[in-house]
Amino acid sequence: MIDPSRVDVVLVRPARPANVAAACRAMKNMGLGGLRIVEPPPGLADPEVRSLAYGAWEVLDGARTAASLLEAVSDATLVAGTSGRPLPDAWTPRRLAREGGERARGGRISLVFGPERTGLTNQELDLCHLRIHIPTSAEHSSLNLAQAVLVLAYELHLPVPEEPAPDGPPVDAPAPAGELEQAVQDLRAGLLEVGYLNPAQPDEVLAELRRLLARAGPTPREVTLLRGLARQIRWAGRKAREGPGIG
């Protein structure tokens, strides 16, 4: 079972304070306590709202706020973004419970939920290392925020069969999402400089590179090496564009 103390629920621009309170109760039901809110709605301190978080007030009161998704997940080594769309590469909550701990390699895990009406934007999903889709009936596929939080938290709460530890030396923990994103942005600058990325639409390829790096799980040292490589690419591209100097 994934250690619940390493799991953060991240709510991005929730529209209604009552939904946040209900999500807090769902988290407490399944042993989760880490809540982060990107652009929290007003009214979270209202008595009517707090009554919906009955018994889970410490989750609500302990929530950390952030100005952006990247800020909210910067210390996570696995960022799982939820989507109501059945994306081809989406994981089920059960697969996340089974494989997420190994992917995080001992680091923090962020479970990201988008606004109630629209869900996460494509750009926000691109920041996530993997996508999660909750299978539902085609006749009524919409889940409210607290329901979605409860389903994922429930799957993580269930015990999973233990597998024998792999042979060999222990594997270093991967770099957190904030450091990985710095490497992606350095790559963006370098690859634009050498003409590898289309300046008008660089983000589609960058999203694929981001997911590739997340699957690889580079360590902080490896991310540092990657950033140095990206800066050198940018420098070489700039020198090539400027042409040889005049002797």
C-alpha positions as CSV (number, residue, x, y, z in Angstrom):
1,M,0.0,0.0,0.0
2,I,1.2,3.5,-0.8
3,D,2.2,5.4,2.3
4,P,-0.7,7.9,2.8
5,S,1.6,10.4,4.4
6,R,3.4,10.8,1.0
7,V,0.2,11.6,-0.9
8,D,-1.1,15.1,-1.6
9,V,-4.5,15.8,-3.1
10,V,-4.2,18.9,-5.3
11,L,-7.4,20.8,-6.2
12,V,-6.9,23.2,-9.1
13,R,-9.2,26.3,-9.1
14,P,-12.2,24.6,-7.3
15,A,-15.4,26.6,-8.0
16,R,-17.3,25.9,-4.8
17,P,-16.0,25.9,-1.2
18,A,-18.6,23.2,-0.3
19,N,-16.9,20.8,-2.8
20,V,-13.6,21.4,-1.2
21,A,-15.1,20.6,2.2
22,A,-16.7,17.4,0.9
23,A,-13.4,16.4,-0.6
24,C,-11.7,16.9,2.8
25,R,-14.1,14.4,4.3
26,A,-13.5,11.9,1.5
27,M,-9.8,12.2,2.1
28,K,-10.1,11.7,5.9
29,N,-12.3,8.6,5.2
30,M,-9.4,7.0,3.4
31,G,-6.5,8.2,5.6
32,L,-5.3,11.0,3.5
33,G,-4.4,14.4,5.1
34,G,-2.3,16.4,2.6
35,L,-4.4,19.0,0.7
36,R,-3.1,21.7,-1.6
37,I,-5.3,24.2,-3.4
38,V,-4.5,26.2,-6.4
39,E,-6.5,29.5,-6.3
40,P,-8.9,28.5,-3.5
41,P,-12.4,29.7,-3.6
42,P,-13.7,32.3,-1.1
43,G,-15.9,31.1,1.8
44,L,-13.9,28.1,3.1
45,A,-14.3,29.4,6.6
46,D,-18.1,29.7,6.5
47,P,-19.8,27.6,9.1
48,E,-22.1,26.0,6.5
49,V,-19.1,25.0,4.5
50,R,-17.1,23.7,7.4
51,S,-20.1,21.5,8.5
52,L,-19.6,19.5,5.2
53,A,-16.0,18.7,6.3
54,Y,-17.4,17.1,9.5
55,G,-14.6,15.3,11.3
56,A,-12.0,16.4,8.8
57,W,-11.5,20.0,9.8
58,E,-7.7,19.5,10.3
59,V,-7.5,18.5,6.6
60,L,-9.3,21.7,5.6
61,D,-7.5,24.0,8.0
62,G,-4.1,22.5,7.1
63,A,-4.5,23.0,3.3
64,R,-1.6,24.7,1.6
65,T,-2.4,27.2,-1.1
66,A,-0.5,27.8,-4.3
67,A,-0.6,30.2,-7.2
68,S,-0.1,27.6,-9.9
69,L,-0.2,23.9,-10.5
70,L,3.6,23.7,-10.9
71,E,4.1,25.4,-7.5
72,A,1.6,23.0,-5.9
73,V,3.4,19.8,-7.2
74,S,7.0,21.1,-7.3
75,D,8.2,18.6,-4.6
76,A,6.4,15.5,-6.0
77,T,8.2,12.8,-7.8
78,L,5.0,11.5,-9.3
79,V,2.2,13.8,-10.5
80,A,-1.0,12.1,-11.6
81,G,-3.6,14.3,-13.3
82,T,-7.2,13.2,-13.5
83,S,-9.3,13.6,-16.6
84,G,-12.9,12.9,-17.5
85,R,-11.8,12.0,-21.0
86,P,-10.8,8.4,-21.7
87,L,-7.3,9.4,-23.0
88,P,-5.5,6.5,-24.8
89,D,-2.6,6.5,-22.3
90,A,-4.7,7.1,-19.1
91,W,-4.3,4.8,-16.1
92,T,-7.1,3.5,-14.0
93,P,-7.1,4.4,-10.3
94,R,-6.4,0.7,-9.6
95,R,-3.3,0.7,-11.7
96,L,-2.1,3.9,-9.9
97,A,-2.6,2.1,-6.6
98,R,-0.6,-0.9,-7.9
99,E,2.2,0.8,-9.7
100,G,2.3,4.4,-8.4
101,G,4.5,3.7,-5.4
102,E,7.2,2.1,-7.6
103,R,7.0,5.0,-10.0
104,A,7.4,7.5,-7.2
105,R,10.3,5.6,-5.7
106,G,9.8,6.8,-2.2
107,G,9.0,10.4,-3.1
108,R,5.8,12.4,-2.8
109,I,2.8,11.7,-5.0
110,S,0.4,14.4,-6.1
111,L,-3.2,13.5,-7.2
112,V,-4.4,16.5,-9.2
113,F,-8.1,17.3,-9.8
114,G,-9.2,20.1,-12.1
115,P,-12.1,22.6,-11.9
116,E,-15.6,21.0,-11.6
117,R,-16.9,22.3,-14.9
118,T,-14.0,22.0,-17.2
119,G,-11.4,19.8,-15.6
120,L,-7.6,20.3,-16.1
121,T,-6.5,22.2,-19.2
122,N,-4.3,20.5,-21.8
123,Q,-1.4,22.5,-20.6
124,E,-2.0,21.4,-17.0
125,L,-2.3,17.8,-18.0
126,D,1.0,18.2,-19.9
127,L,2.6,19.0,-16.5
128,C,1.5,15.7,-15.1
129,H,3.6,12.6,-15.4
130,L,0.6,10.4,-16.1
131,R,-3.1,10.8,-16.5
132,I,-5.9,9.0,-14.5
133,H,-9.4,8.3,-15.8
134,I,-12.1,6.8,-13.7
135,P,-14.2,4.5,-15.8
136,T,-18.0,5.3,-15.4
137,S,-21.2,4.4,-17.1
138,A,-21.6,6.0,-20.5
139,E,-25.2,7.0,-19.6
140,H,-24.0,9.3,-16.8
141,S,-20.3,9.7,-16.7
142,S,-20.0,12.9,-14.7
143,L,-18.5,12.7,-11.2
144,N,-18.5,15.5,-8.7
145,L,-15.2,16.5,-7.1
146,A,-15.6,14.7,-3.8
147,Q,-16.6,11.5,-5.6
148,A,-13.5,11.6,-7.8
149,V,-11.3,12.2,-4.8
150,L,-13.0,9.4,-2.9
151,V,-12.5,6.8,-5.7
152,L,-8.8,7.5,-6.0
153,A,-8.3,7.7,-2.3
154,Y,-10.2,4.4,-1.8
155,E,-8.0,2.6,-4.3
156,L,-4.8,3.8,-2.7
157,H,-6.2,2.8,0.7
158,L,-6.7,-0.8,-0.3
159,P,-3.8,-3.2,0.5
160,V,-2.1,-4.6,-2.6
161,P,-0.2,-7.9,-2.7
162,E,3.4,-7.4,-1.8
163,E,6.0,-8.3,-4.3
164,P,9.6,-9.5,-3.5
165,A,12.1,-6.6,-3.4
166,P,14.2,-6.4,-6.6
167,D,17.7,-7.6,-6.5
168,G,20.6,-5.2,-6.8
169,P,21.5,-1.9,-5.1
170,P,18.8,0.5,-4.0
171,V,17.6,3.0,-6.6
172,D,18.0,6.7,-5.9
173,A,14.8,8.7,-5.6
174,P,13.8,10.7,-8.8
175,A,14.0,14.4,-9.0
176,P,10.9,16.2,-7.9
177,A,8.5,17.8,-10.5
178,G,9.8,21.3,-9.9
179,E,13.4,20.3,-10.8
180,L,12.2,18.2,-13.8
181,E,10.3,21.2,-15.1
182,Q,13.4,23.4,-14.9
183,A,15.2,20.9,-17.1
184,V,12.3,20.8,-19.6
185,Q,12.3,24.6,-19.9
186,D,16.1,24.6,-20.4
187,L,15.6,22.0,-23.1
188,R,12.9,24.2,-24.6
189,A,15.3,27.1,-24.9
190,G,18.1,25.0,-26.3
191,L,16.0,23.1,-28.9
192,L,14.3,26.3,-30.0
193,E,17.8,27.8,-30.5
194,V,19.0,25.0,-32.8
195,G,15.7,24.8,-34.7
196,Y,14.5,21.5,-33.4
197,L,11.2,22.8,-32.1
198,N,8.6,24.7,-34.1
199,P,8.6,28.2,-32.5
200,A,4.9,28.6,-33.2
201,Q,3.9,25.3,-31.5
202,P,6.7,24.0,-29.3
203,D,4.5,22.6,-26.5
204,E,3.3,19.4,-28.1
205,V,6.8,18.0,-28.5
206,L,7.8,19.3,-25.1
207,A,4.8,17.5,-23.5
208,E,6.1,14.2,-25.0
209,L,9.6,14.9,-23.7
210,R,8.2,15.8,-20.3
211,R,6.4,12.4,-20.1
212,L,9.5,10.6,-21.4
213,L,11.6,12.1,-18.6
214,A,9.0,11.4,-16.0
215,R,8.9,7.7,-17.0
216,A,12.7,7.6,-16.9
217,G,12.7,9.1,-13.4
218,P,16.0,10.9,-13.5
219,T,17.7,11.6,-10.2
220,P,18.5,15.2,-9.1
221,R,22.1,14.6,-10.3
222,E,21.0,13.4,-13.7
223,V,18.6,16.4,-14.0
224,T,21.6,18.7,-13.3
225,L,23.5,17.0,-16.1
226,L,20.6,17.3,-18.4
227,R,20.2,21.0,-17.7
228,G,23.9,21.5,-18.4
229,L,23.5,19.7,-21.7
230,A,20.5,21.8,-22.6
231,R,22.4,25.0,-21.8
232,Q,25.3,23.9,-23.9
233,I,23.0,23.1,-26.8
234,R,21.6,26.6,-26.5
235,W,25.0,28.2,-26.5
236,A,26.2,26.2,-29.5
237,G,23.1,27.1,-31.4
238,R,23.6,30.8,-30.7
239,K,27.2,30.6,-31.7
240,A,26.3,28.9,-35.0
241,R,23.7,31.5,-35.7
242,E,26.1,34.4,-35.1
243,G,28.6,32.8,-37.5
244,P,32.4,32.8,-37.2
245,G,34.1,35.8,-35.6
246,I,36.3,38.2,-37.5
247,G,40.0,37.6,-36.8
